[in-house]
Amino acid sequence: MKKLYALLTLTLMSTFAFSQSTWTQKTNFGGTARSGAVGFSINGKGYVGTGDDGSGNYTKDFWEYDPGNDTWTQRASFGGSARKGAAAFVVNGKGYVGTGYDITGNTSDLYEYDPVGNAWASKAAFPGGARTDAVGFAINSKGYIATGYTTVYKNDMWEYDPGSNTWLGRSPFPLTGRRQAVGFGIGNEGFVCTGFDGMLKTDMYAYDQISNTWSMRASFPGSARKQAAAFVMGGKAFVGTGANPSYSMDFYMFNPQTNQWIPVTPFSGSARFGSVGFATATKGYLCAGEDGAYKKDLWEFDPNGTGVSETDLDVNVEIYPNPLITSATIDITDNLQTEMTLQIFDATGKKVRSAVIPAGKKQYAISRESLDTGIYFYQLSSGNHSLSCGKLLVQ
């Protein structure tokens, strides 16, 4: 009978383990505090620039972050006008920044940054029309700018070829237009998720460069939001923070091979939106943003202390009833005889409960006590291994 009520049954084989993921504060961004900037990484270094500094001024300064010595160095200022809400991508070791909003309104220009020569060069303007709050991502040797806002929400997408300095219209994002989404590229695909089209969103679609088609993927598991941050490392995407409409600090990892999201350690800085994400091969970074005040702090994310690890653990978890009304039971079927830790996070990523489940215990009761109505996420771990995670609804 209990299986009739089980909303969620997860069997995780050879799953990525993030129970030891950590956030560490690093040296503050070298420029002024800001929101709505752009960021990207090239050859192991991060680059952050443009944005709104909160004093009525838009910015165009650009800074390079060296993770090896935890320092910022000011580089050549962005080649276009000072702005916020621009889109960016990296192709063949060069950064591209375009569109956005400056003191005259929406923009459509595109500039290329060469980190070797520390110089910006004007490139062919974005042909989709001046806009702000679009997404940018790269797939192989091409860059893409999609969605955004003019006086209406946009869903068109355009492909940029740096070799010929030309743009080509591609298959549009399959839903209505939106702004303030996140975009990222992994392998032969580009992904667009979250955002705002008059309503906050959680859905995600993947664009296949080879077939020029879009397909639905697993929705972002946190609350609907806009102005989240994202970075990619190890073939996985990490997405979190944002406005929903309150500020968020939860973070999730997306694995495109399994089409699954799992929660990772929530952001250790203040809940915020409008931050910049970038990554090296083994570390992710989140910088600046807004939490009621404009920020310039930088935080480093390590997915597992010494890097992403894998395990071969077979764990079957059932939660019933789900939604929880007064109490729920967790049933655990596993091949382990070890102590486990259960953590519950609210929709913003704040940990609201933690409990130790003794070795050999196969059932654990969750009381509603102190849990308000809403969406929660649980993570069951043992030592350094994340065994299971999922959504828990409270009514």
Buried (B, 14 or more C-beta within 10 A) or exposed (E): EEEEBBBBBBEBEEBBBBBBBBBEEBEBBBBBBBBBBBBBBBEEBBBBBBBBBBEEEBBBBBBBBEBEEEEBEEBBBBBBBBBBBBBBBBBEEBBBBBBBBBEEEBBBBBBBBBBEEEEBEEBBBBBBEBBBBBBBBBBEEBBBBBBBBBEEBBBBBBBBBBEEEEBEEBBBBBBBBBBBBBBBBBEEBBBBBBBBBEEBBBBBBBBBBEEEEBEEBBBBBBBBBBBBBBBBBBEBBBBBBBBBEEBBBBBBBBBBEEEBBBBBBBBBBBBBBBBBBBBBEBBBBBBBBBBEEBBBBBBBBBBBEEEBBEBEBBBBBBBBBBBBEEEBBBBBEBEBEBEBBBBBBBBBBEEEBEEEBEEEEEEBEBEBEEBEEEBBBBBBBBEBBBBBBBBBBBE
